[in-house]
Amino acid sequence: MIPPFEESILDIRGQVCPSSLLTTLRALNQNAAPLRRGSLRLRILTDSRDAVSTIPAAAENMGFLVRVEKLPAGHYEVVISHAAD
């Protein structure tokens, strides 16, 4: 079954804050409309522990739903999507 949304992957492994946060904010602002419509989900890959706290906080303040998971490879996946009304 094909998901009803498009998924975009932002790989910021190797970047540290504030660069990782600024890169993510730029992607969120460029994709705000499809994210808010629920037609896009943004997957962010990072190896920065600081980014795992700053990125979710910023995205949640913008009204998005955020899920963070530590992957077996040692990095993190932050998934940002439309918050259910």
mmCIF file of the N, C-alpha and C atoms, coordinates in Angstrom:
data_MODEL
# 
_entry.id   MODEL 
# 
loop_
_atom_site.group_PDB 
_atom_site.id 
_atom_site.type_symbol 
_atom_site.label_atom_id 
_atom_site.label_alt_id 
_atom_site.label_comp_id 
_atom_site.label_asym_id 
_atom_site.label_entity_id 
_atom_site.label_seq_id 
_atom_site.pdbx_PDB_ins_code 
_atom_site.Cartn_x 
_atom_site.Cartn_y 
_atom_site.Cartn_z 
_atom_site.occupancy 
_atom_site.B_iso_or_equiv 
_atom_site.pdbx_formal_charge 
_atom_site.auth_seq_id 
_atom_site.auth_comp_id 
_atom_site.auth_asym_id 
_atom_site.auth_atom_id 
_atom_site.pdbx_PDB_model_num 
ATOM 1   N N  . MET A 1 1  ? 0.843  -1.183 0.000  1.00 0.00 ? 1  MET A N  1 
ATOM 2   C CA . MET A 1 1  ? 0.000  0.000  0.000  1.00 0.00 ? 1  MET A CA 1 
ATOM 3   C C  . MET A 1 1  ? 0.885  1.242  0.000  1.00 0.00 ? 1  MET A C  1 
ATOM 4   N N  . ILE A 1 2  ? 0.589  2.167  -0.864 1.00 0.00 ? 2  ILE A N  1 
ATOM 5   C CA . ILE A 1 2  ? 1.358  3.402  -0.978 1.00 0.00 ? 2  ILE A CA 1 
ATOM 6   C C  . ILE A 1 2  ? 0.839  4.400  0.051  1.00 0.00 ? 2  ILE A C  1 
ATOM 7   N N  . PRO A 1 3  ? 1.756  5.003  0.845  1.00 0.00 ? 3  PRO A N  1 
ATOM 8   C CA . PRO A 1 3  ? 1.299  5.971  1.844  1.00 0.00 ? 3  PRO A CA 1 
ATOM 9   C C  . PRO A 1 3  ? 0.678  7.187  1.169  1.00 0.00 ? 3  PRO A C  1 
ATOM 10  N N  . PRO A 1 4  ? -0.262 7.855  1.850  1.00 0.00 ? 4  PRO A N  1 
ATOM 11  C CA . PRO A 1 4  ? -0.943 9.002  1.261  1.00 0.00 ? 4  PRO A CA 1 
ATOM 12  C C  . PRO A 1 4  ? -0.126 10.288 1.333  1.00 0.00 ? 4  PRO A C  1 
ATOM 13  N N  . PHE A 1 5  ? 1.171  10.164 1.540  1.00 0.00 ? 5  PHE A N  1 
ATOM 14  C CA . PHE A 1 5  ? 2.018  11.347 1.647  1.00 0.00 ? 5  PHE A CA 1 
ATOM 15  C C  . PHE A 1 5  ? 3.360  11.069 0.994  1.00 0.00 ? 5  PHE A C  1 
ATOM 16  N N  . GLU A 1 6  ? 4.045  12.131 0.685  1.00 0.00 ? 6  GLU A N  1 
ATOM 17  C CA . GLU A 1 6  ? 5.404  12.043 0.174  1.00 0.00 ? 6  GLU A CA 1 
ATOM 18  C C  . GLU A 1 6  ? 6.343  12.143 1.369  1.00 0.00 ? 6  GLU A C  1 
ATOM 19  N N  . GLU A 1 7  ? 7.510  11.525 1.246  1.00 0.00 ? 7  GLU A N  1 
ATOM 20  C CA . GLU A 1 7  ? 8.480  11.588 2.337  1.00 0.00 ? 7  GLU A CA 1 
ATOM 21  C C  . GLU A 1 7  ? 9.767  12.198 1.807  1.00 0.00 ? 7  GLU A C  1 
ATOM 22  N N  . SER A 1 8  ? 10.288 13.159 2.544  1.00 0.00 ? 8  SER A N  1 
ATOM 23  C CA . SER A 1 8  ? 11.542 13.806 2.194  1.00 0.00 ? 8  SER A CA 1 
ATOM 24  C C  . SER A 1 8  ? 12.554 13.494 3.289  1.00 0.00 ? 8  SER A C  1 
ATOM 25  N N  . ILE A 1 9  ? 13.771 13.134 2.888  1.00 0.00 ? 9  ILE A N  1 
ATOM 26  C CA . ILE A 1 9  ? 14.817 12.797 3.854  1.00 0.00 ? 9  ILE A CA 1 
ATOM 27  C C  . ILE A 1 9  ? 15.868 13.897 3.848  1.00 0.00 ? 9  ILE A C  1 
ATOM 28  N N  . LEU A 1 10 ? 16.173 14.390 5.032  1.00 0.00 ? 10 LEU A N  1 
ATOM 29  C CA . LEU A 1 10 ? 17.201 15.409 5.222  1.00 0.00 ? 10 LEU A CA 1 
ATOM 30  C C  . LEU A 1 10 ? 18.307 14.776 6.059  1.00 0.00 ? 10 LEU A C  1 
ATOM 31  N N  . ASP A 1 11 ? 19.450 14.519 5.442  1.00 0.00 ? 11 ASP A N  1 
ATOM 32  C CA . ASP A 1 11 ? 20.567 13.876 6.132  1.00 0.00 ? 11 ASP A CA 1 
ATOM 33  C C  . ASP A 1 11 ? 21.539 14.957 6.593  1.00 0.00 ? 11 ASP A C  1 
ATOM 34  N N  . ILE A 1 12 ? 21.523 15.229 7.899  1.00 0.00 ? 12 ILE A N  1 
ATOM 35  C CA . ILE A 1 12 ? 22.401 16.269 8.449  1.00 0.00 ? 12 ILE A CA 1 
ATOM 36  C C  . ILE A 1 12 ? 23.438 15.658 9.389  1.00 0.00 ? 12 ILE A C  1 
ATOM 37  N N  . ARG A 1 13 ? 23.712 14.372 9.197  1.00 0.00 ? 13 ARG A N  1 
ATOM 38  C CA . ARG A 1 13 ? 24.756 13.740 10.008 1.00 0.00 ? 13 ARG A CA 1 
ATOM 39  C C  . ARG A 1 13 ? 26.072 14.460 9.741  1.00 0.00 ? 13 ARG A C  1 
ATOM 40  N N  . GLY A 1 14 ? 26.812 14.704 10.808 1.00 0.00 ? 14 GLY A N  1 
ATOM 41  C CA . GLY A 1 14 ? 28.071 15.431 10.707 1.00 0.00 ? 14 GLY A CA 1 
ATOM 42  C C  . GLY A 1 14 ? 27.936 16.911 11.019 1.00 0.00 ? 14 GLY A C  1 
ATOM 43  N N  . GLN A 1 15 ? 26.721 17.438 10.995 1.00 0.00 ? 15 GLN A N  1 
ATOM 44  C CA . GLN A 1 15 ? 26.500 18.843 11.348 1.00 0.00 ? 15 GLN A CA 1 
ATOM 45  C C  . GLN A 1 15 ? 26.228 18.955 12.842 1.00 0.00 ? 15 GLN A C  1 
ATOM 46  N N  . VAL A 1 16 ? 26.657 20.050 13.420 1.00 0.00 ? 16 VAL A N  1 
ATOM 47  C CA . VAL A 1 16 ? 26.396 20.310 14.835 1.00 0.00 ? 16 VAL A CA 1 
ATOM 48  C C  . VAL A 1 16 ? 25.541 21.566 14.946 1.00 0.00 ? 16 VAL A C  1 
ATOM 49  N N  . CYS A 1 17 ? 24.900 21.723 16.089 1.00 0.00 ? 17 CYS A N  1 
ATOM 50  C CA . CYS A 1 17 ? 24.083 22.911 16.326 1.00 0.00 ? 17 CYS A CA 1 
ATOM 51  C C  . CYS A 1 17 ? 24.996 24.123 16.425 1.00 0.00 ? 17 CYS A C  1 
ATOM 52  N N  . PRO A 1 18 ? 24.593 25.258 15.922 1.00 0.00 ? 18 PRO A N  1 
ATOM 53  C CA . PRO A 1 18 ? 23.262 25.578 15.418 1.00 0.00 ? 18 PRO A CA 1 
ATOM 54  C C  . PRO A 1 18 ? 23.048 25.233 13.949 1.00 0.00 ? 18 PRO A C  1 
ATOM 55  N N  . SER A 1 19 ? 24.078 24.771 13.244 1.00 0.00 ? 19 SER A N  1 
ATOM 56  C CA . SER A 1 19 ? 23.938 24.476 11.818 1.00 0.00 ? 19 SER A CA 1 
ATOM 57  C C  . SER A 1 19 ? 22.838 23.458 11.538 1.00 0.00 ? 19 SER A C  1 
ATOM 58  N N  . SER A 1 20 ? 22.764 22.404 12.346 1.00 0.00 ? 20 SER A N  1 
ATOM 59  C CA . SER A 1 20 ? 21.739 21.376 12.115 1.00 0.00 ? 20 SER A CA 1 
ATOM 60  C C  . SER A 1 20 ? 20.336 21.940 12.315 1.00 0.00 ? 20 SER A C  1 
ATOM 61  N N  . LEU A 1 21 ? 20.161 22.787 13.308 1.00 0.00 ? 21 LEU A N  1 
ATOM 62  C CA . LEU A 1 21 ? 18.858 23.406 13.547 1.00 0.00 ? 21 LEU A CA 1 
ATOM 63  C C  . LEU A 1 21 ? 18.500 24.365 12.414 1.00 0.00 ? 21 LEU A C  1 
ATOM 64  N N  . LEU A 1 22 ? 19.440 25.181 11.992 1.00 0.00 ? 22 LEU A N  1 
ATOM 65  C CA . LEU A 1 22 ? 19.173 26.146 10.919 1.00 0.00 ? 22 LEU A CA 1 
ATOM 66  C C  . LEU A 1 22 ? 18.843 25.448 9.602  1.00 0.00 ? 22 LEU A C  1 
ATOM 67  N N  . THR A 1 23 ? 19.552 24.368 9.295  1.00 0.00 ? 23 THR A N  1 
ATOM 68  C CA . THR A 1 23 ? 19.268 23.593 8.083  1.00 0.00 ? 23 THR A CA 1 
ATOM 69  C C  . THR A 1 23 ? 17.862 23.015 8.135  1.00 0.00 ? 23 THR A C  1 
ATOM 70  N N  . THR A 1 24 ? 17.476 22.500 9.298  1.00 0.00 ? 24 THR A N  1 
ATOM 71  C CA . THR A 1 24 ? 16.137 21.930 9.462  1.00 0.00 ? 24 THR A CA 1 
ATOM 72  C C  . THR A 1 24 ? 15.065 23.004 9.378  1.00 0.00 ? 24 THR A C  1 
ATOM 73  N N  . LEU A 1 25 ? 15.290 24.143 10.015 1.00 0.00 ? 25 LEU A N  1 
ATOM 74  C CA . LEU A 1 25 ? 14.311 25.232 9.958  1.00 0.00 ? 25 LEU A CA 1 
ATOM 75  C C  . LEU A 1 25 ? 14.108 25.716 8.523  1.00 0.00 ? 25 LEU A C  1 
ATOM 76  N N  . ARG A 1 26 ? 15.187 25.768 7.755  1.00 0.00 ? 26 ARG A N  1 
ATOM 77  C CA . ARG A 1 26 ? 15.079 26.159 6.352  1.00 0.00 ? 26 ARG A CA 1 
ATOM 78  C C  . ARG A 1 26 ? 14.201 25.150 5.597  1.00 0.00 ? 26 ARG A C  1 
ATOM 79  N N  . ALA A 1 27 ? 14.427 23.858 5.838  1.00 0.00 ? 27 ALA A N  1 
ATOM 80  C CA . ALA A 1 27 ? 13.619 22.819 5.180  1.00 0.00 ? 27 ALA A CA 1 
ATOM 81  C C  . ALA A 1 27 ? 12.162 22.892 5.625  1.00 0.00 ? 27 ALA A C  1 
ATOM 82  N N  . LEU A 1 28 ? 11.927 23.151 6.908  1.00 0.00 ? 28 LEU A N  1 
ATOM 83  C CA . LEU A 1 28 ? 10.553 23.268 7.402  1.00 0.00 ? 28 LEU A CA 1 
ATOM 84  C C  . LEU A 1 28 ? 9.838  24.453 6.762  1.00 0.00 ? 28 LEU A C  1 
ATOM 85  N N  . ASN A 1 29 ? 10.516 25.579 6.673  1.00 0.00 ? 29 ASN A N  1 
ATOM 86  C CA . ASN A 1 29 ? 9.903  26.770 6.079  1.00 0.00 ? 29 ASN A CA 1 
ATOM 87  C C  . ASN A 1 29 ? 9.646  26.590 4.585  1.00 0.00 ? 29 ASN A C  1 
ATOM 88  N N  . GLN A 1 30 ? 10.569 25.933 3.877  1.00 0.00 ? 30 GLN A N  1 
ATOM 89  C CA . GLN A 1 30 ? 10.395 25.705 2.445  1.00 0.00 ? 30 GLN A CA 1 
ATOM 90  C C  . GLN A 1 30 ? 9.267  24.717 2.162  1.00 0.00 ? 30 GLN A C  1 
ATOM 91  N N  . ASN A 1 31 ? 8.983  23.830 3.109  1.00 0.00 ? 31 ASN A N  1 
ATOM 92  C CA . ASN A 1 31 ? 7.973  22.783 2.914  1.00 0.00 ? 31 ASN A CA 1 
ATOM 93  C C  . ASN A 1 31 ? 6.783  22.931 3.847  1.00 0.00 ? 31 ASN A C  1 
ATOM 94  N N  . ALA A 1 32 ? 6.583  24.110 4.393  1.00 0.00 ? 32 ALA A N  1 
ATOM 95  C CA . ALA A 1 32 ? 5.531  24.304 5.398  1.00 0.00 ? 32 ALA A CA 1 
ATOM 96  C C  . ALA A 1 32 ? 4.145  23.948 4.874  1.00 0.00 ? 32 ALA A C  1 
ATOM 97  N N  . ALA A 1 33 ? 3.816  24.365 3.659  1.00 0.00 ? 33 ALA A N  1 
ATOM 98  C CA . ALA A 1 33 ? 2.464  24.115 3.131  1.00 0.00 ? 33 ALA A CA 1 
ATOM 99  C C  . ALA A 1 33 ? 2.165  22.624 2.996  1.00 0.00 ? 33 ALA A C  1 
ATOM 100 N N  . PRO A 1 34 ? 3.016  21.828 2.321  1.00 0.00 ? 34 PRO A N  1 
ATOM 101 C CA . PRO A 1 34 ? 2.699  20.400 2.226  1.00 0.00 ? 34 PRO A CA 1 
ATOM 102 C C  . PRO A 1 34 ? 2.771  19.681 3.572  1.00 0.00 ? 34 PRO A C  1 
ATOM 103 N N  . LEU A 1 35 ? 3.637  20.138 4.459  1.00 0.00 ? 35 LEU A N  1 
ATOM 104 C CA . LEU A 1 35 ? 3.689  19.538 5.798  1.00 0.00 ? 35 LEU A CA 1 
ATOM 105 C C  . LEU A 1 35 ? 2.381  19.788 6.540  1.00 0.00 ? 35 LEU A C  1 
ATOM 106 N N  . ARG A 1 36 ? 1.883  21.011 6.468  1.00 0.00 ? 36 ARG A N  1 
ATOM 107 C CA . ARG A 1 36 ? 0.639  21.353 7.170  1.00 0.00 ? 36 ARG A CA 1 
ATOM 108 C C  . ARG A 1 36 ? -0.581 20.662 6.555  1.00 0.00 ? 36 ARG A C  1 
ATOM 109 N N  . ARG A 1 37 ? -0.552 20.448 5.240  1.00 0.00 ? 37 ARG A N  1 
ATOM 110 C CA . ARG A 1 37 ? -1.645 19.728 4.577  1.00 0.00 ? 37 ARG A CA 1 
ATOM 111 C C  . ARG A 1 37 ? -1.612 18.238 4.896  1.00 0.00 ? 37 ARG A C  1 
ATOM 112 N N  . GLY A 1 38 ? -0.461 17.750 5.354  1.00 0.00 ? 38 GLY A N  1 
ATOM 113 C CA . GLY A 1 38 ? -0.326 16.325 5.621  1.00 0.00 ? 38 GLY A CA 1 
ATOM 114 C C  . GLY A 1 38 ? 0.094  15.528 4.405  1.00 0.00 ? 38 GLY A C  1 
ATOM 115 N N  . SER A 1 39 ? 0.512  16.208 3.341  1.00 0.00 ? 39 SER A N  1 
ATOM 116 C CA . SER A 1 39 ? 0.932  15.502 2.135  1.00 0.00 ? 39 SER A CA 1 
ATOM 117 C C  . SER A 1 39 ? 2.435  15.241 2.106  1.00 0.00 ? 39 SER A C  1 
ATOM 118 N N  . LEU A 1 40 ? 3.154  15.702 3.123  1.00 0.00 ? 40 LEU A N  1 
ATOM 119 C CA . LEU A 1 40 ? 4.598  15.500 3.201  1.00 0.00 ? 40 LEU A CA 1 
ATOM 120 C C  . LEU A 1 40 ? 4.988  15.164 4.626  1.00 0.00 ? 40 LEU A C  1 
ATOM 121 N N  . ARG A 1 41 ? 5.942  14.264 4.742  1.00 0.00 ? 41 ARG A N  1 
ATOM 122 C CA . ARG A 1 41 ? 6.548  13.941 6.033  1.00 0.00 ? 41 ARG A CA 1 
ATOM 123 C C  . ARG A 1 41 ? 8.052  14.117 5.856  1.00 0.00 ? 41 ARG A C  1 
ATOM 124 N N  . LEU A 1 42 ? 8.694  14.777 6.816  1.00 0.00 ? 42 LEU A N  1 
ATOM 125 C CA . LEU A 1 42 ? 10.123 15.055 6.756  1.00 0.00 ? 42 LEU A CA 1 
ATOM 126 C C  . LEU A 1 42 ? 10.857 14.141 7.724  1.00 0.00 ? 42 LEU A C  1 
ATOM 127 N N  . ARG A 1 43 ? 11.782 13.340 7.185  1.00 0.00 ? 43 ARG A N  1 
ATOM 128 C CA . ARG A 1 43 ? 12.633 12.467 8.005  1.00 0.00 ? 43 ARG A CA 1 
ATOM 129 C C  . ARG A 1 43 ? 14.021 13.083 8.051  1.00 0.00 ? 43 ARG A C  1 
ATOM 130 N N  . ILE A 1 44 ? 14.509 13.319 9.261  1.00 0.00 ? 44 ILE A N  1 
ATOM 131 C CA . ILE A 1 44 ? 15.820 13.927 9.452  1.00 0.00 ? 44 ILE A CA 1 
ATOM 132 C C  . ILE A 1 44 ? 16.728 12.901 10.103 1.00 0.00 ? 44 ILE A C  1 
ATOM 133 N N  . LEU A 1 45 ? 17.897 12.706 9.519  1.00 0.00 ? 45 LEU A N  1 
ATOM 134 C CA . LEU A 1 45 ? 18.904 11.818 10.087 1.00 0.00 ? 45 LEU A CA 1 
ATOM 135 C C  . LEU A 1 45 ? 20.001 12.686 10.681 1.00 0.00 ? 45 LEU A C  1 
ATOM 136 N N  . THR A 1 46 ? 20.321 12.463 11.954 1.00 0.00 ? 46 THR A N  1 
ATOM 137 C CA . THR A 1 46 ? 21.341 13.260 12.632 1.00 0.00 ? 46 THR A CA 1 
ATOM 138 C C  . THR A 1 46 ? 22.127 12.387 13.595 1.00 0.00 ? 46 THR A C  1 
ATOM 139 N N  . ASP A 1 47 ? 23.361 12.780 13.839 1.00 0.00 ? 47 ASP A N  1 
ATOM 140 C CA . ASP A 1 47 ? 24.168 12.104 14.850 1.00 0.00 ? 47 ASP A CA 1 
ATOM 141 C C  . ASP A 1 47 ? 24.502 13.057 15.999 1.00 0.00 ? 47 ASP A C  1 
ATOM 142 N N  . SER A 1 48 ? 23.835 14.191 16.019 1.00 0.00 ? 48 SER A N  1 
ATOM 143 C CA . SER A 1 48 ? 24.055 15.202 17.054 1.00 0.00 ? 48 SER A CA 1 
ATOM 144 C C  . SER A 1 48 ? 23.016 15.068 18.158 1.00 0.00 ? 48 SER A C  1 
ATOM 145 N N  . ARG A 1 49 ? 23.483 14.804 19.364 1.00 0.00 ? 49 ARG A N  1 
ATOM 146 C CA . ARG A 1 49 ? 22.544 14.696 20.493 1.00 0.00 ? 49 ARG A CA 1 
ATOM 147 C C  . ARG A 1 49 ? 21.877 16.031 20.787 1.00 0.00 ? 49 ARG A C  1 
ATOM 148 N N  . ASP A 1 50 ? 22.577 17.134 20.559 1.00 0.00 ? 50 ASP A N  1 
ATOM 149 C CA . ASP A 1 50 ? 21.966 18.452 20.761 1.00 0.00 ? 50 ASP A CA 1 
ATOM 150 C C  . ASP A 1 50 ? 20.801 18.660 19.794 1.00 0.00 ? 50 ASP A C  1 
ATOM 151 N N  . ALA A 1 51 ? 20.978 18.233 18.553 1.00 0.00 ? 51 ALA A N  1 
ATOM 152 C CA . ALA A 1 51 ? 19.929 18.404 17.545 1.00 0.00 ? 51 ALA A CA 1 
ATOM 153 C C  . ALA A 1 51 ? 18.672 17.624 17.907 1.00 0.00 ? 51 ALA A C  1 
ATOM 154 N N  . VAL A 1 52 ? 18.841 16.530 18.635 1.00 0.00 ? 52 VAL A N  1 
ATOM 155 C CA . VAL A 1 52 ? 17.695 15.702 19.020 1.00 0.00 ? 52 VAL A CA 1 
ATOM 156 C C  . VAL A 1 52 ? 16.796 16.431 20.016 1.00 0.00 ? 52 VAL A C  1 
ATOM 157 N N  . SER A 1 53 ? 17.310 17.457 20.660 1.00 0.00 ? 53 SER A N  1 
ATOM 158 C CA . SER A 1 53 ? 16.458 18.249 21.553 1.00 0.00 ? 53 SER A CA 1 
ATOM 159 C C  . SER A 1 53 ? 16.033 19.569 20.907 1.00 0.00 ? 53 SER A C  1 
ATOM 160 N N  . THR A 1 54 ? 16.924 20.211 20.151 1.00 0.00 ? 54 THR A N  1 
ATOM 161 C CA . THR A 1 54 ? 16.580 21.516 19.579 1.00 0.00 ? 54 THR A CA 1 
ATOM 162 C C  . THR A 1 54 ? 15.614 21.417 18.401 1.00 0.00 ? 54 THR A C  1 
ATOM 163 N N  . ILE A 1 55 ? 15.806 20.429 17.536 1.00 0.00 ? 55 ILE A N  1 
ATOM 164 C CA . ILE A 1 55 ? 14.940 20.291 16.358 1.00 0.00 ? 55 ILE A CA 1 
ATOM 165 C C  . ILE A 1 55 ? 13.503 19.954 16.758 1.00 0.00 ? 55 ILE A C  1 
ATOM 166 N N  . PRO A 1 56 ? 13.274 18.947 17.614 1.00 0.00 ? 56 PRO A N  1 
ATOM 167 C CA . PRO A 1 56 ? 11.885 18.665 18.010 1.00 0.00 ? 56 PRO A CA 1 
ATOM 168 C C  . PRO A 1 56 ? 11.209 19.853 18.692 1.00 0.00 ? 56 PRO A C  1 
ATOM 169 N N  . ALA A 1 57 ? 11.937 20.558 19.545 1.00 0.00 ? 57 ALA A N  1 
ATOM 170 C CA . ALA A 1 57 ? 11.341 21.703 20.238 1.00 0.00 ? 57 ALA A CA 1 
ATOM 171 C C  . ALA A 1 57 ? 10.906 22.774 19.240 1.00 0.00 ? 57 ALA A C  1 
ATOM 172 N N  . ALA A 1 58 ? 11.750 23.063 18.264 1.00 0.00 ? 58 ALA A N  1 
ATOM 173 C CA . ALA A 1 58 ? 11.410 24.082 17.264 1.00 0.00 ? 58 ALA A CA 1 
ATOM 174 C C  . ALA A 1 58 ? 10.224 23.639 16.409 1.00 0.00 ? 58 ALA A C  1 
ATOM 175 N N  . ALA A 1 59 ? 10.229 22.387 15.975 1.00 0.00 ? 59 ALA A N  1 
ATOM 176 C CA . ALA A 1 59 ? 9.138  21.883 15.127 1.00 0.00 ? 59 ALA A CA 1 
ATOM 177 C C  . ALA A 1 59 ? 7.814  21.847 15.886 1.00 0.00 ? 59 ALA A C  1 
ATOM 178 N N  . GLU A 1 60 ? 7.855  21.442 17.146 1.00 0.00 ? 60 GLU A N  1 
ATOM 179 C CA . GLU A 1 60 ? 6.629  21.424 17.953 1.00 0.00 ? 60 GLU A CA 1 
ATOM 180 C C  . GLU A 1 60 ? 6.102  22.837 18.170 1.00 0.00 ? 60 GLU A C  1 
ATOM 181 N N  . ASN A 1 61 ? 7.001  23.805 18.356 1.00 0.00 ? 61 ASN A N  1 
ATOM 182 C CA . ASN A 1 61 ? 6.578  25.203 18.496 1.00 0.00 ? 61 ASN A CA 1 
ATOM 183 C C  . ASN A 1 61 ? 5.913  25.724 17.225 1.00 0.00 ? 61 ASN A C  1 
ATOM 184 N N  . MET A 1 62 ? 6.241  25.120 16.090 1.00 0.00 ? 62 MET A N  1 
ATOM 185 C CA . MET A 1 62 ? 5.629  25.497 14.816 1.00 0.00 ? 62 MET A CA 1 
ATOM 186 C C  . MET A 1 62 ? 4.326  24.734 14.579 1.00 0.00 ? 62 MET A C  1 
ATOM 187 N N  . GLY A 1 63 ? 3.959  23.844 15.507 1.00 0.00 ? 63 GLY A N  1 
ATOM 188 C CA . GLY A 1 63 ? 2.694  23.124 15.405 1.00 0.00 ? 63 GLY A CA 1 
ATOM 189 C C  . GLY A 1 63 ? 2.767  21.757 14.758 1.00 0.00 ? 63 GLY A C  1 
ATOM 190 N N  . PHE A 1 64 ? 3.975  21.225 14.578 1.00 0.00 ? 64 PHE A N  1 
ATOM 191 C CA . PHE A 1 64 ? 4.125  19.921 13.947 1.00 0.00 ? 64 PHE A CA 1 
ATOM 192 C C  . PHE A 1 64 ? 4.220  18.804 14.980 1.00 0.00 ? 64 PHE A C  1 
ATOM 193 N N  . LEU A 1 65 ? 3.896  17.610 14.536 1.00 0.00 ? 65 LEU A N  1 
ATOM 194 C CA . LEU A 1 65 ? 4.041  16.405 15.345 1.00 0.00 ? 65 LEU A CA 1 
ATOM 195 C C  . LEU A 1 65 ? 5.447  15.868 15.110 1.00 0.00 ? 65 LEU A C  1 
ATOM 196 N N  . VAL A 1 66 ? 6.149  15.488 16.188 1.00 0.00 ? 66 VAL A N  1 
ATOM 197 C CA . VAL A 1 66 ? 7.539  15.051 16.075 1.00 0.00 ? 66 VAL A CA 1 
ATOM 198 C C  . VAL A 1 66 ? 7.724  13.720 16.785 1.00 0.00 ? 66 VAL A C  1 
ATOM 199 N N  . ARG A 1 67 ? 8.483  12.832 16.123 1.00 0.00 ? 67 ARG A N  1 
ATOM 200 C CA . ARG A 1 67 ? 8.855  11.555 16.731 1.00 0.00 ? 67 ARG A CA 1 
ATOM 201 C C  . ARG A 1 67 ? 10.365 11.411 16.587 1.00 0.00 ? 67 ARG A C  1 
ATOM 202 N N  . VAL A 1 68 ? 11.038 11.014 17.669 1.00 0.00 ? 68 VAL A N  1 
ATOM 203 C CA . VAL A 1 68 ? 12.484 10.822 17.659 1.00 0.00 ? 68 VAL A CA 1 
ATOM 204 C C  . VAL A 1 68 ? 12.779 9.371  18.000 1.00 0.00 ? 68 VAL A C  1 
ATOM 205 N N  . GLU A 1 69 ? 13.694 8.781  17.244 1.00 0.00 ? 69 GLU A N  1 
ATOM 206 C CA . GLU A 1 69 ? 14.075 7.395  17.495 1.00 0.00 ? 69 GLU A CA 1 
ATOM 207 C C  . GLU A 1 69 ? 15.581 7.255  17.317 1.00 0.00 ? 69 GLU A C  1 
ATOM 208 N N  . LYS A 1 70 ? 16.220 6.543  18.251 1.00 0.00 ? 70 LYS A N  1 
ATOM 209 C CA . LYS A 1 70 ? 17.640 6.231  18.094 1.00 0.00 ? 70 LYS A CA 1 
ATOM 210 C C  . LYS A 1 70 ? 17.733 4.955  17.274 1.00 0.00 ? 70 LYS A C  1 
ATOM 211 N N  . LEU A 1 71 ? 18.487 5.003  16.203 1.00 0.00 ? 71 LEU A N  1 
ATOM 212 C CA . LEU A 1 71 ? 18.610 3.867  15.305 1.00 0.00 ? 71 LEU A CA 1 
ATOM 213 C C  . LEU A 1 71 ? 19.797 2.998  15.697 1.00 0.00 ? 71 LEU A C  1 
ATOM 214 N N  . PRO A 1 72 ? 19.757 1.712  15.358 1.00 0.00 ? 72 PRO A N  1 
ATOM 215 C CA . PRO A 1 72 ? 20.841 0.802  15.727 1.00 0.00 ? 72 PRO A CA 1 
ATOM 216 C C  . PRO A 1 72 ? 22.210 1.238  15.203 1.00 0.00 ? 72 PRO A C  1 
ATOM 217 N N  . ALA A 1 73 ? 22.237 1.973  14.107 1.00 0.00 ? 73 ALA A N  1 
ATOM 218 C CA . ALA A 1 73 ? 23.511 2.414  13.533 1.00 0.00 ? 73 ALA A CA 1 
ATOM 219 C C  . ALA A 1 73 ? 24.184 3.496  14.369 1.00 0.00 ? 73 ALA A C  1 
ATOM 220 N N  . GLY A 1 74 ? 23.498 3.980  15.422 1.00 0.00 ? 74 GLY A N  1 
ATOM 221 C CA . GLY A 1 74 ? 24.098 4.962  16.313 1.00 0.00 ? 74 GLY A CA 1 
ATOM 222 C C  . GLY A 1 74 ? 23.672 6.392  16.063 1.00 0.00 ? 74 GLY A C  1 
ATOM 223 N N  . HIS A 1 75 ? 22.888 6.621  15.028 1.00 0.00 ? 75 HIS A N  1 
ATOM 224 C CA . HIS A 1 75 ? 22.389 7.982  14.807 1.00 0.00 ? 75 HIS A CA 1 
ATOM 225 C C  . HIS A 1 75 ? 20.897 8.025  15.123 1.00 0.00 ? 75 HIS A C  1 
ATOM 226 N N  . TYR A 1 76 ? 20.326 9.200  14.951 1.00 0.00 ? 76 TYR A N  1 
ATOM 227 C CA . TYR A 1 76 ? 18.928 9.416  15.315 1.00 0.00 ? 76 TYR A CA 1 
ATOM 228 C C  . TYR A 1 76 ? 18.105 9.736  14.076 1.00 0.00 ? 76 TYR A C  1 
ATOM 229 N N  . GLU A 1 77 ? 16.822 9.403  14.177 1.00 0.00 ? 77 GLU A N  1 
ATOM 230 C CA . GLU A 1 77 ? 15.860 9.772  13.144 1.00 0.00 ? 77 GLU A CA 1 
ATOM 231 C C  . GLU A 1 77 ? 14.800 10.647 13.804 1.00 0.00 ? 77 GLU A C  1 
ATOM 232 N N  . VAL A 1 78 ? 14.615 11.828 13.253 1.00 0.00 ? 78 VAL A N  1 
ATOM 233 C CA . VAL A 1 78 ? 13.580 12.743 13.721 1.00 0.00 ? 78 VAL A CA 1 
ATOM 234 C C  . VAL A 1 78 ? 12.557 12.841 12.594 1.00 0.00 ? 78 VAL A C  1 
ATOM 235 N N  . VAL A 1 79 ? 11.316 12.464 12.880 1.00 0.00 ? 79 VAL A N  1 
ATOM 236 C CA . VAL A 1 79 ? 10.264 12.499 11.864 1.00 0.00 ? 79 VAL A CA 1 
ATOM 237 C C  . VAL A 1 79 ? 9.298  13.628 12.214 1.00 0.00 ? 79 VAL A C  1 
ATOM 238 N N  . ILE A 1 80 ? 9.110  14.519 11.261 1.00 0.00 ? 80 ILE A N  1 
ATOM 239 C CA . ILE A 1 80 ? 8.229  15.673 11.453 1.00 0.00 ? 80 ILE A CA 1 
ATOM 240 C C  . ILE A 1 80 ? 7.061  15.543 10.483 1.00 0.00 ? 80 ILE A C  1 
ATOM 241 N N  . SER A 1 81 ? 5.860  15.656 11.034 1.00 0.00 ? 81 SER A N  1 
ATOM 242 C CA . SER A 1 81 ? 4.663  15.521 10.206 1.00 0.00 ? 81 SER A CA 1 
ATOM 243 C C  . SER A 1 81 ? 3.579  16.466 10.705 1.00 0.00 ? 81 SER A C  1 
ATOM 244 N N  . HIS A 1 82 ? 2.482  16.469 9.972  1.00 0.00 ? 82 HIS A N  1 
ATOM 245 C CA . HIS A 1 82 ? 1.326  17.301 10.310 1.00 0.00 ? 82 HIS A CA 1 
ATOM 246 C C  . HIS A 1 82 ? 0.693  16.802 11.599 1.00 0.00 ? 82 HIS A C  1 
ATOM 247 N N  . ALA A 1 83 ? 0.443  17.707 12.508 1.00 0.00 ? 83 ALA A N  1 
ATOM 248 C CA . ALA A 1 83 ? -0.246 17.338 13.748 1.00 0.00 ? 83 ALA A CA 1 
ATOM 249 C C  . ALA A 1 83 ? -1.725 17.158 13.456 1.00 0.00 ? 83 ALA A C  1 
ATOM 250 N N  . ALA A 1 84 ? -2.293 16.104 13.992 1.00 0.00 ? 84 ALA A N  1 
ATOM 251 C CA . ALA A 1 84 ? -3.724 15.855 13.806 1.00 0.00 ? 84 ALA A CA 1 
ATOM 252 C C  . ALA A 1 84 ? -4.523 16.940 14.511 1.00 0.00 ? 84 ALA A C  1 
ATOM 253 N N  . ASP A 1 85 ? -5.581 17.383 13.872 1.00 0.00 ? 85 ASP A N  1 
ATOM 254 C CA . ASP A 1 85 ? -6.435 18.424 14.472 1.00 0.00 ? 85 ASP A CA 1 
ATOM 255 C C  . ASP A 1 85 ? -7.265 17.858 15.591 1.00 0.00 ? 85 ASP A C  1 
# 
